[in-house]
Amino acid sequence: MISRLRRALCLLLPLGAAGVQAAVPAAGQPAPDFTLPDQSGKLRRLADWRGKWLVLYFYPKNDTPGCTEEACTFRDDWEQLSALGAEVVGISVDDSASHAAFAQKYKLPFPLLADTQGDVAQRYGAISDWKLFKFAKRYTFLIDPQGQIAKVYLSVNTSRHSAEIVADLKQLKSSRP
């Protein structure tokens, strides 16, 4: 019952209307550190991606229409992102088993991290806390190879977001030494 209610609220409520708000780290700041399990249970740390560009995207719920569209566009643009030296990592409050099923169903080639308590989403200002349940907001952070936030996306169009990041990565890489 709570799962159905949670899914319905994810689709119906504006994600910015949560009761608990934290500051969103800005471009130029160090990316908040984290250690979370991926869909296979392997612990992943922010430092694992040091030396590469990282597309760290938060999303509300596995297998919902917008979240599926966003994940699949990242999947479809995977080769372009890889060619630009970028890795993609998704984070939601779903557990590792849910992430494993979602990744397998849509053949996602990137890790999905289980932030079941919402602690990492909180550090990134990307949590909607409704007391009975939490959701990650649909925010993305482009993190540079030194671990600094290069760009923050707080308004995401799921069908075009991946292409937007590809374009921004090309621009950022051409403007840096």
N, C-alpha and C positions, 0 to 999 in steps of 0.2 A: 504494500500500500504506500509506504513512504517513498519507495523507488518510483512508482507511478507519479506521485505528487511532485517529487523532485524533478522528474523529466518534464512534467507539464509546466512547472514554474520556470525551468530553464528555457522553455520555448516562449513563455508568455510574459514574464516579468522583465522589465528593463534591467540589464545587468549592472548598471551604475547606481541603482537605488538601494544598495545594501546599507545596513546599519553601521558596520565597522569599516572604517576607511583608514588606509595607511598611505603614506606618501609614495608616489611613483618615482623611482630613481630616474634622474635626467641624463640626457646625453652628456658624456664627458666624465660621469661618475663611474667608480668601479662597480661592476656587476655584483650583486649580493651572492655570496657563496652558497652552495647547497650540496647535499648528498641525499640522493633518493634512489629507490629501486626502479629498474626499468621493467618492461613487460615480461622479461625472463627471470626477474628477481635479482639481477646483477646490480650492485650499487654503483651509481654514476655520480661523479663530482664535477662541478664546474671546471676544475683544473684539468679534467680529461680532455677538454677541447682547447686548452691553451695552445697558441700558435696557429689557430684556425679561426675563421669567422664562424660565429654561431648564431643561428636563427633560433631563438628560444621563444616558443609560442605557447601561451596559456590558452586553454579552451574549456568550455563548461562541461561537456559530457560526451562520452563515446556514443557513437551510433545515432546521434541526433542529426537532422538534416544539415544545419550550418557547419557543425563540427566535422561531419563526414566530407562535405564539400571542401572545406579548408584543408583537411588532411590529404585528400586526393589530389588537390592542386599542388601541394608540396611534393607529393609522390610523382606527379606528372612532370614537374619542373626539377626533379632530383638531379638529373644529369647536368643541367645548366648551373644549378647551385653548386654542385661538386666541382665543376670546371672553374668556378669562381673561388674555390678554396673554402666553401662554406659547408657546414654541417647543420642539420635540422634536428631539433629536439622539441617534442610536445610535452606539456605538463597539464594534468587535470587532477581533480581530487578522486577520480576513479582508482580502483585498486589494480595491482599488476595483472590479475587474472582477466579483468575486463579489458585492460590494455592489450593483453596477448590476443584475445579473441578479436578485438577491433583491428589490430595490426595484421592479423592473419586474414581476416575477411576481406580487407581492402589492399592487401599486399604492400603494406607500408614499409619502406626500406630504412626507416629511421627510428630511434628509440622514443618510446612514450614513457614518461616518468610518473610514478604514483605518489602524489602529494596528498595522501588521504586525510591528513589533519589540516591541510591548507597553510602550513607554516611557510613554505617557500613562496607560494602565491602572496601571502601576507607581506613578506619582505619586498616583493616587487610591486606592492600596491594593487595586486590583481586578484583580490578575493571579494566575493560577495558573501557575507555571513548573515544568514537568516535564522541564527540560533539553533533551529532544529537540523539544519543542513547548510553546507557551504558549496559554492560554485567558484571556479576560477573564471575571471572575466576574460573576454577575448582580447587580450593584449599580446603584443609581440615586442621583443627586445632584440635588436641586432647588436651583437657583442663582437668587438674587434679581437684580433689575435692576442692582444695584451690584457684582455679581460675587462676593457672599458666599454661602457654602453656607447655605441655609435649613433643609434637612432631608436626612438620609441614610437610604437604604433598603438594608439589608443582607440582609433576608429578603423575597424577592419571590414572590408568587403570580402567575404570569403571566396568569391569566385575570381577576384583579381589580386588578392593579397600576395600570393607567391610571385606573380609577375612584377608587382610593385617592388618586392624585395630584390628580385634579380636586377631590375633597373637601378635601384639605389645602391646595390653592391657594386655594380659596374662604375657608377659615379664616384662612390667612396674610394674604391681601389685606384681609380685614375687620379684622384686628387691627393692621395697620400704618397709619401716617398717610398 
